[in-house]
Amino acid sequence: MLSHEKVWAAIDALAARHSLSASGLARKAGLDSTAFNKSKRLSADGRPRWPSTESLSKIIEATGVTLADFLALLQGGGTPSGPYGSPPASVPLIGFAQAGVGGFFDDAGFPAGQGWDHVDLPTPAREGAYALQVQGESMLPLYRDGDTLIVDPAARLRRGDRVVAKTTGGEVMAKILLRQTGDSVELLSLNPEHPNRVLNKSELEWMARIVWASQ
């Protein structure tokens, strides 16, 4: 029997099959990035909201699957076969520009305050993880405008990790951690047109590891 839960689970599973979040799948299909967010799956009065046939047609075309493939996901309940074997998780989402404004993070770099949207993930994220949406071209060639980076402030940092760092002046940047000492941190720029950065730790508000990217 076709159900609201199975249809949305099939969409999540299709996204996971292509290493995308639900938002990433929507963008890939030329839809609004929030089209498949969990907040859009119920109306204001709590009634189930179904995806349109046009939306389904677009994601099928964008991913190159057949209608039979999508029906198979429906029949299987849509559960992603990821490493965790559980439904997609949802984490807070904010743009890089907003991330530089006070009130969105605590002193350790964990999400706080109000104003967050949410983005779905193909596998569960650790408590405290969140998503940052790339804005602009400064992170090319690795990350493009509109890509979503999943950040885990609790993850251990090691040389060579891709990280997001925020300075005490409010600048937020994505870099590669080259080295850190007791007093300073050296960061390699992703874009060769932008210089590497050496920051005193007193200039650094927080730094967190990028654990996943939706592109």
C-alpha positions, 0 to 999 in steps of 0.5 A: 500500500502506498503511504506518505511515509513510504514516499518520503522514505523513498526520496531519502533513500534515492538521495542517500544512494547518490551521496546527497542530502534531501536538500542536495537532491532537490538542488540537483533536480532544479528544485528549491533546496528546502523542497524535501525538508522534514518541515515541508512534509507536514502542513501547518495543521499537521496533515501529511503533505505529499510531494508533487508528481512533477517533483518526483519526475524531476528527481528521477530524471536528475539521478538517472534512475528508472521509474521501476528503480524508484518503485522498488525503493517504495516497495522496500520502505525506502530505508537507506542501506548506509553504514548506520542502517537507519533513516536520515538525520536532520541537522541545523543549516546556516550560511557562511555569511550568517555564521560570522554574526554573533548568536549562532554559536557558543564559545566551543563552536556548537550551534546555539540561538535561533534562526536555523533552518534544517537539512536532512542527511543520508546517515545520522550525524553526531549530536552537535553537528550542523551544516554550513552552506557555501556562499561565493567562489572562495572555496573553489575548486573543492567547494562551490557556491551552494554546496553544504558542509557538515561540521562536527565540533566534537571531532578530533582535529588532525593535520590534513583535515578540512576544517571550518574556522571562525576568528574573533573578528567574525570571519568564517573560512573553510581551510585545510589544517596544516599544523597547530602549535600551542600558540598558533594555527596554520591553515592551507587555503582551498583556493590557490588565489587565496593566501594561506593563513597563520593565526594566533590561537587568541585570534581564533574563536573556534575551529571544527572538522568538516566530516561530509560535503553535499555537492 
